[in-house]
Amino acid sequence: MELKFWGVRGSIPTPHPENLGFGGNTTCLELRLNNGGEIILDGGTGARKLGLDLLQRSAGESLNLEILMTHFHWDHIQGIPFFAPLYSPANRVRFHTTKPAEEVRNILEGQMTNPYFPVAFELLGAKREFHTLDTIPGQKLCDGGIQVYPFPLNHPQGATGFRIECDGAVFVHACDHEHGDARFDKIIRENAEGADILYYDAQFTPEEYPSKKGWGHSTWMEAVRIAKDAGVKQLVLGHHDPSHTDEFMNSVLQNARQHFDQTIVAREGSSLIL
């Protein structure tokens, strides 16, 4: 299983020279499975380049894509109108969320209506399906040997984390989460237990966090605490703040590694093998 980062920025795209070392596109990750399957996490602006890459790799063959949506704030959906596979009738795209299917359809249609976008969502050629996941502990989605366990995160208007298991590898995605609520923090640690890779929201530093409390994001310090508590093999810090330059992110990495050596900062375009 290969994990590739197509968008790692939080809140808003930052196409500025001082940010491009780590990337300016908003959140979008891809899991390439050994059986040729694809799992996409979120549809931020990084989804545009991912979509073009998928079409090139498919060489004209139809695509069956699974997209796990953590939630529907703009930085997680703005790339969907520019996701090229949605425009071909040969493709099937299935959105997995914890919201009712009709509500999800309305949300995605809403950002593509007049006067916001020239092409309506219902005119996209691909077959679009909407599947509702359940965050009750123990529920899972099984598809071709893939097991996906959703769990709730502490974020304004809600968000969902995912524990994904395939061929003995475990990837945990816990983005858009604010630490400090004992119930949610316990849930994350339980789902991150023994993970090969934990991708965690580290938008703020410990020094920045007090003035951002209630915004729905966490810190690199909390990330390393979870990684230690859960016995994680590799910690990846993501959802970078728009104001954090490449130089700043390098300092975050150095600080985090003093507490948990197996830490990296997510970099757009890079990939990891599980």
N, C-alpha and C positions, 0 to 999 in steps of 0.2 A: 504494500500500500504506500503510495507516494502522496505527500501533502505539498501543495503548491500555493503560494501567496500571490493573489492578483490585486488585492487591495487591503491595506493594513492601517489606513488612517481613520480616525474617528471624527464625527461631527460634520466636516465639510472637506471637499477636495482641496489640496494645497499644491497647485502646480508651480511651485517656486523653486529656484535653483538650490536654495539652502536646505530644502526638504527632500529632494529627489533621490538622495542616496538610499534612504529607507522607503521612499515612495509617497506619492501624493494622492493616490486613489483611495476611495473609501471601501469599506470592508467587503471582501469577497475571497473565499478560499475554495480550493478544489481538492478532493480526494480521488486519486486515480487508483482503482482497484485492480488486483491481479487478474480478475476474470474479464477485464475490459470495461467494467462498469464505472460510472461517474457519480459522485455525490458532490454537490455544490452547496456551500454554506453562505447564505445571504447574497443580495444582488445590488451591492453598492456600485460605485462608478468603475471599480475594477472588473465588473462583469462584462463590460464592453469588449475589452481585449481578450478575456477568456472566451467569449462567444466566437470571436474571429478565429482564435486558435483551435477551438473545437471543430469549426467548419473545415479548416485546413487539414486537421488530423483525420477527419471522417472521410475525406476524399470523395464526397458526393453521396456517401451512404447515409441512411436515416439515423437520427440520434434519439435515444431514449434517456432523458436526463431527470435526475431527482434533485430538487432544490429544497434544502432545509432552511426555513426562515426563522431567525431568532425573534424578530419583531418587525415593526413597520415604520420606524422613524426614518426620515429621508435618507440619511447616510447609508441605510441598508437596502434601499429600494431604487435609488435614482439611476442605477445602471440597467434596470430591467427593460425600460423602453428602447434601449440601445443594444440589447442582447440578441445578436443576429440569429441564433437558432429558432427564436420565436417567430420569425418571419417566413419559415418554410413549412408548407403543408406536410412534408415528409417526416417531420419531427414530432416527438411527444415530449412535453415538459410537464412534470408533476411537482406541484408545490406542496410541501409538508409543513404544517403549522399546528399550533394548539388552539387556533381560532376556528369557528365554524366556517365551512367552505364558502358559503355565500358572502359572508362578511369579508373574507380574504379577496374574493373576486371583486367586490365593490371597492376595496381599498386600492387594489392594483389598477382598476379601471379609473379611479378617481384622479390619479396623477397623470392620466393620458387623455383627459377630456378638455374640451374647449374652455378657456383659452390657454391651457398649460402645454398642450402637445398637439401636433398636427395629425397624428394617426391614432385612432381609437383602439383601445385594448381588444375589443371584440373583433376587430378586423385583422388581427395577427393570424398568420396562416397555420401555425403549429397547433396540434391538439393539446389543449391545456386542461389539466386535471388538478383537483384540489382535495387533499387528504388531511383529515383532522387527526392529530396525534393526541394522546392522553398523557398527562403528567402525573397520573397516579403511580406511586412507586411500584416497580415490577412490570409495568407495561413496556412493550417493546415493538419495534417494527422489524419484521424479518423479510428480507428480499434477497434471494440469491446468495445466502450465506452471510449477509450483512445484518447486524443487530444494532438498532438505534434506540437508545434509552433517553427520552427527553426529561428534563428536570427544570423547575422554575428558578428564576433569578430575581434578585432585588433590583428593580429598575422602574422608573416612572412609566406607568401604563403597562408594565409587565414585559418580560422577555423570557426566552427559553434557552437553556443550555443543552448540550447533547453529548452523550457518551456513545462512541461508535466503535464497535468491535467487528473485526474481520480477519480471518486466518490467524488468529492468535494475537493480533496487534490491537492496541487500544488507543484511540485518540479522543480527547475530551476538549470540547469547545465551550468556554465559559466567558463570553464577551458581553459587555453591557450589564455589568453587575456591580453593585455598591456593597462593600463589606460593612459589617457592623450589626447586622441583624442575625442573632444567634441561630435562628431556624434555617435561614438561607445559607449561612456559612457552613452549617453542619451538612446540609444537602450537597453542597459543592464538594466538600471533603469526602463524603461517601462515594460520590460519583467519580471523583478523580483518583480513587484508590488504585494504586499500582499502574497508572496510565503510562504508556510509552511516551506520549507527548501530551502536555497540558497547555492549551492556548488560553491565556487569561487576560482580562481587561486590566491594563496598567496605564490608563490615560494620564493619571496624575502622579506626582511625587508625594511622599509623605508631607513635605513642607507645603505643597499646594493644596492638599486635600481639605484642610479645615475651612477654607474659603469657598470650596466647591461642594461641601456636604449637601446631600439631597439631590445632586445632579445625576446620580445613577452610575457612577464609575468608581474604580478602585485604584490601587497603587502597586508599584513594583514590590514594596515591602510586604504587603498582604499576599502578593503572588508567591513570594519565596516561602512564606509561612505555610501556605497551603501545600506547596510542592514538598516541603519537608514532612508535614503532617501526613500526607497521603502517599508518601513513598513514590513520587513521580520520578521517572527516569530523565525526562527532558522538559524544561520549562520554556515556553515561548511567550514573550511579552508582546501584546498587540493593542490595537485601537489607539494609536498614537494621537496625542493632542495636536490640533492644527498649529499651535504656537511652538511646538518642539522641533527644533532644527536637527539636522544630522549630527552636529556637534553635541547638542543636548542629549540626543538619544545614545550616543556613545558614552556619555557620562552616566546615564541611567544604567546601561549595561555593566559598566565597571562597578558601580555601587551594588547592583543586584548580585553580581558574581562573588562579591565578598561574603555574601550570606548563603548562596546556593550556586556552586560552580557550574552546574549543568544548565545554565541559563543563556538564551539568545534573545535578541530583539527581532521580531518579524520584519523581513525586508521584502518589499514588492519584487516579484520576479524570481525569488529564490525558492528552493524546495527542500524537503526532508524525506527520507525513506524510513518507514516504520518497519 
